[in-house]
Amino acid sequence: MGYGIEHYKTLGLLWDTLHVDNAERPSDEDCRAVIRRLTDAIEIPLTVATDALERPGGNLRKATDEVRERLKQQWSSTH
């Protein structure tokens, strides 16, 4: 299955993307933006609560739980 880079973001596999004018020769501002984004990627998870919202049954897991339930129903109906 192939995905474009933006699809990874919708799957939760990619936190963010950056636009640069020339990836082979990034400007100083491009480099600063990458450093800021990497710093955020490290710091933000440290400040986010790891409460029940992120656990199975929490709001962030609702879609995953729904997929699992549907697969279980399909499996049960065929076996």
SEZA-250362 format. One record per residue (C-alpha): residue in three letters; x negated, y negated, z. Coordinates in steps of 0.5 Angstrom, whole numbers, plus 500, padded with zeros to 3 digits. Layout:
N
ALAXYZ;...
This chain:
79
MET500500500;GLY497493498;TYR498487501;GLY496480500;ILE493476505;GLU499472508;HIS503479508;TYR498481514;LYS500475518;THR507477518;LEU505484520;GLY502481526;LEU495483523;LEU492476522;TRP493471527;ASP491465522;THR488463515;LEU484457513;HIS484453507;VAL477451504;ASP475448498;ASN469453496;ALA468459501;GLU461460497;ARG459453499;PRO463451505;SER463443507;ASP461441514;GLU468440516;ASP470447513;CYS465450518;ARG467446524;ALA474448522;VAL472456523;ILE468454529;ARG475451532;ARG479457530;LEU474462532;THR474459539;ASP482458539;ALA482466537;ILE478467543;GLU481462548;ILE488463547;PRO489470549;LEU486469555;THR491463557;VAL497467554;ALA501471560;THR501479559;ASP508480562;ALA513484560;LEU515480554;GLU509484551;ARG510491553;PRO515496550;GLY522494551;GLY520486551;ASN522481546;LEU516481542;ARG517489541;LYS524489539;ALA522490532;THR518496533;ASP523499538;GLU528499533;VAL524502527;ARG522508532;GLU529509534;ARG531509526;LEU525514525;LYS528518531;GLN535518528;GLN532520521;TRP528526524;SER534528528;SER539528522;THR534532518;HIS532537523;
